[in-house]
Amino acid sequence: MVFKKITLIGTSPESFDAAADDALDRAEATIENIHWAEVSELGVEVASVEGREYQAEVEVAFHLEE
């Protein structure tokens, strides 16, 4: 089996969990054969947004079909 790994950044005004879910929801809607995901970094943008914007960097691995 061969896997490919990509990095996505999800965002949410609510929480880190919601930001990670945002990235995973988008991945599941556009990528087939997702095998696992890992949150690698968390951040909060406060400068250019009203309130806060939570960000989660998520690495997603999916199986490449033969």
N, C-alpha and C positions, 0 to 999 in steps of 0.2 A: 504494500500500500504506500502511496505517496500522498503527502498532505501539502497544502499551501497555507501560509499564514499571512493575514493582513491585519493592519491596525486601523481601528475606527475610533472616533471621539464622539461620544454621546453627550448631550447637554440637557439640562433641566433647571427650571427655577425652584424646584422642590427639594431635591436631595441627590446625594451621590448614587444611591440605589436607583433612583428614577433615571439618572443620566446613563448608568450602565444598561438599564433596561431599554433605553432609547436606542443605544448602539446595537444591542442584540436584536431588538424588534426589526430594525432596518436590515441587519444582516440576514435574518430569517426570511424576510420578504424578498430578498434579491439574490441570495446565494443558496445553492443546493448542497447537501451532504455535509452540513456543519457537524463537526465531531466534538469540539470543545472550545471554550472561551476563557480568557483570563484577564482580569483587571490589572493593568500594570502601573497606572498612575492616576491620581486624583488631583483636581485643582478647582479653584473658585475664581471666577472673574468678577471683579467688583468695580473696576474703573469706568467701563463704558456701558454698563447696564444699570437699570433701576433695580435696586435690591441686589440680589446675587444670582449668578448663573453657575451651577455646579457642572463640572466636567469630569468624565470618566474615560480614560484611554483604555480601550478593550482590544486585546489581540484575539482574533478568531481564526481557528484552523478548520479547514474543510478538506475532505477527501477528493482527490482528483480522479475522475473516472478514467479507465483505460481505454 
